[in-house]
Amino acid sequence: MKGLIVMMSTIGFITGCSSVQVKDYQNESPKLVLEDYLRGDLEAHGFFQDRSGLIVKRFKVRMKGTWNGDVGVLDEDFEYSDGSKSKRVWTLKKTGDGKFTGTASDVVGEARGEAAGNAFRWKYTMDLPVGDKSYHVQFDDWMYLMNDEVMLNKSKMYKLGIYLGEVTLVFLRRPQ
């Protein structure tokens, strides 16, 4: 019994210490000011990889971001490699120093995010259509500002705690 307690404590310690937090990036630069980066015209290119690593869908996103005080709208138009298209309009709200919430028609409830240094973490559940069905899928997005024009995004996707795959994106913002 004592050995089991030691093993469980060790596993808890290791997993508790291994989780990366947004604050781990607080000293990284350039500093990401989300409401500045997501303003104006942007473009992103990305792909979805299933859990085996196979790229199953590529896409391009054209975005327009506008802000009025602490409230922003990010209008996204997706074009997929199979010829299909979709649209998402995010309403973003800055709720505190580096803290944000967001809603969109295909997001279940409210997305929550936090920025520090050059990083932003965004967590939400999406009602994701697949064929003639849809599934509630959890997204854990990490975005990293590389410079004034480029931001990288890696999103891990889960359903009921089971890893489904990843979305990788490169955001491009032209100087305004």
C-alpha positions as CSV (number, residue, x, y, z in Angstrom):
1,M,0.0,0.0,0.0
2,K,2.8,2.4,0.9
3,G,4.4,1.8,-2.5
4,L,1.1,2.6,-4.3
5,I,0.8,5.9,-2.4
6,V,4.4,6.8,-3.3
7,M,3.8,5.9,-7.0
8,M,0.5,7.9,-7.1
9,S,2.2,10.9,-5.5
10,T,5.1,10.7,-7.9
11,I,2.7,10.6,-10.9
12,G,0.7,13.5,-9.6
13,F,3.9,15.5,-9.0
14,I,5.2,14.8,-12.5
15,T,2.0,15.5,-14.3
16,G,1.3,18.6,-12.2
17,C,4.7,20.0,-13.0
18,S,4.7,19.2,-16.7
19,S,1.7,21.3,-17.7
20,V,2.7,24.4,-19.6
21,Q,1.0,27.6,-18.5
22,V,0.6,30.9,-20.4
23,K,2.5,32.7,-17.7
24,D,5.6,30.6,-18.7
25,Y,5.9,32.9,-21.7
26,Q,5.5,36.2,-19.9
27,N,9.1,37.3,-20.7
28,E,9.0,36.3,-24.3
29,S,8.9,38.9,-27.1
30,P,7.5,40.3,-29.2
31,K,4.6,40.9,-26.9
32,L,1.3,39.7,-28.3
33,V,-1.4,42.4,-27.9
34,L,-4.3,40.3,-29.3
35,E,-6.5,43.3,-30.0
36,D,-3.7,44.9,-32.1
37,Y,-2.7,41.7,-34.0
38,L,-6.3,40.7,-34.8
39,R,-7.2,44.1,-36.4
40,G,-7.6,44.6,-40.1
41,D,-7.1,42.1,-42.9
42,L,-5.4,38.8,-42.1
43,E,-4.8,35.5,-43.8
44,A,-4.1,32.0,-42.4
45,H,-3.0,28.8,-44.0
46,G,-3.3,25.5,-42.2
47,F,-4.1,21.8,-42.0
48,F,-5.8,19.2,-39.8
49,Q,-3.8,16.1,-38.9
50,D,-5.6,13.1,-37.5
51,R,-4.3,11.2,-34.4
52,S,-1.9,9.1,-36.6
53,G,-0.3,12.3,-38.1
54,L,-2.0,12.0,-41.5
55,I,-2.9,15.4,-43.0
56,V,-6.6,14.9,-43.9
57,K,-7.6,18.5,-44.8
58,R,-5.8,21.7,-45.8
59,F,-7.4,25.2,-45.7
60,K,-7.0,28.9,-46.1
61,V,-8.8,31.5,-44.0
62,R,-9.3,35.2,-44.9
63,M,-10.1,37.3,-41.8
64,K,-11.2,40.8,-41.0
65,G,-10.8,42.0,-37.4
66,T,-12.4,45.1,-36.0
67,W,-12.3,46.4,-32.4
68,N,-14.4,49.0,-30.5
69,G,-12.8,49.4,-27.1
70,D,-12.6,46.0,-25.4
71,V,-15.0,44.2,-27.9
72,G,-13.7,42.8,-31.2
73,V,-15.2,41.0,-34.1
74,L,-13.2,38.5,-36.1
75,D,-14.9,37.6,-39.4
76,E,-13.4,34.4,-40.9
77,D,-14.0,32.8,-44.3
78,F,-12.6,29.3,-44.8
79,E,-11.8,27.6,-48.1
80,Y,-10.9,23.9,-47.8
81,S,-8.8,21.7,-50.1
82,D,-11.9,19.7,-51.0
83,G,-13.6,22.8,-52.4
84,S,-15.9,23.3,-49.4
85,K,-16.3,26.7,-47.7
86,S,-17.5,27.8,-44.3
87,K,-17.7,31.0,-42.2
88,R,-17.2,31.8,-38.5
89,V,-17.7,35.2,-36.8
90,W,-16.1,35.5,-33.4
91,T,-17.2,38.2,-30.9
92,L,-14.2,38.7,-28.6
93,K,-14.2,40.5,-25.3
94,K,-11.2,41.6,-23.3
95,T,-12.1,40.9,-19.7
96,G,-8.9,41.9,-17.9
97,D,-5.2,42.1,-18.3
98,G,-4.5,39.6,-21.0
99,K,-7.8,37.8,-20.5
100,F,-10.4,37.2,-23.2
101,T,-13.7,35.5,-23.8
102,G,-15.3,34.7,-27.1
103,T,-18.4,33.4,-28.8
104,A,-19.3,32.2,-32.2
105,S,-22.4,30.4,-33.6
106,D,-20.6,27.0,-33.7
107,V,-18.9,27.4,-30.3
108,V,-20.7,25.8,-27.4
109,G,-20.8,28.2,-24.5
110,E,-18.0,30.6,-24.2
111,A,-14.3,30.4,-25.2
112,R,-11.8,31.5,-22.7
113,G,-8.3,32.8,-23.4
114,E,-5.3,34.3,-21.8
115,A,-2.2,36.1,-23.2
116,A,1.2,36.6,-21.7
117,G,4.4,37.6,-23.5
118,N,4.3,36.3,-27.1
119,A,1.7,33.6,-26.3
120,F,-2.1,33.2,-26.2
121,R,-4.0,30.1,-25.0
122,W,-7.6,29.7,-26.2
123,K,-9.9,26.9,-25.0
124,Y,-13.4,26.2,-26.3
125,T,-15.8,23.5,-27.4
126,M,-16.9,23.6,-31.0
127,D,-20.0,21.9,-32.5
128,L,-18.0,20.4,-35.4
129,P,-19.9,19.0,-38.4
130,V,-18.6,15.7,-39.8
131,G,-20.6,14.3,-42.7
132,D,-24.3,14.5,-41.7
133,K,-23.6,14.6,-38.0
134,S,-21.9,17.0,-35.6
135,Y,-19.8,16.5,-32.5
136,H,-18.9,18.6,-29.5
137,V,-15.1,18.7,-29.8
138,Q,-12.8,20.5,-27.3
139,F,-10.0,22.7,-28.7
140,D,-6.9,23.7,-26.8
141,D,-5.2,26.4,-29.0
142,W,-1.8,27.8,-28.4
143,M,-0.8,30.9,-30.5
144,Y,2.7,32.3,-30.6
145,L,3.6,35.7,-32.1
146,M,6.8,35.4,-34.1
147,N,7.0,39.0,-35.4
148,D,4.6,41.9,-36.4
149,E,3.3,39.8,-39.3
150,V,3.5,36.1,-38.4
151,M,1.7,34.2,-35.7
152,L,1.8,30.4,-35.4
153,N,-1.1,28.4,-34.0
154,K,-1.2,24.8,-32.8
155,S,-4.6,23.4,-31.7
156,K,-5.1,20.0,-30.1
157,M,-8.6,18.5,-30.4
158,Y,-10.3,16.1,-28.0
159,K,-13.7,14.4,-27.6
160,L,-14.5,13.1,-24.2
161,G,-10.8,13.4,-23.3
162,I,-9.7,11.3,-26.3
163,Y,-7.1,12.9,-28.5
164,L,-8.5,13.3,-32.1
165,G,-5.7,15.3,-33.8
166,E,-4.3,18.7,-34.4
167,V,-4.8,21.8,-36.4
168,T,-1.7,23.8,-37.4
169,L,-2.0,27.4,-38.7
170,V,0.2,30.2,-39.9
171,F,-1.4,33.6,-39.5
172,L,-0.2,36.4,-41.8
173,R,-0.9,40.0,-41.1
174,R,0.3,42.6,-43.5
175,P,1.4,46.0,-42.1
176,Q,-1.5,48.4,-41.8
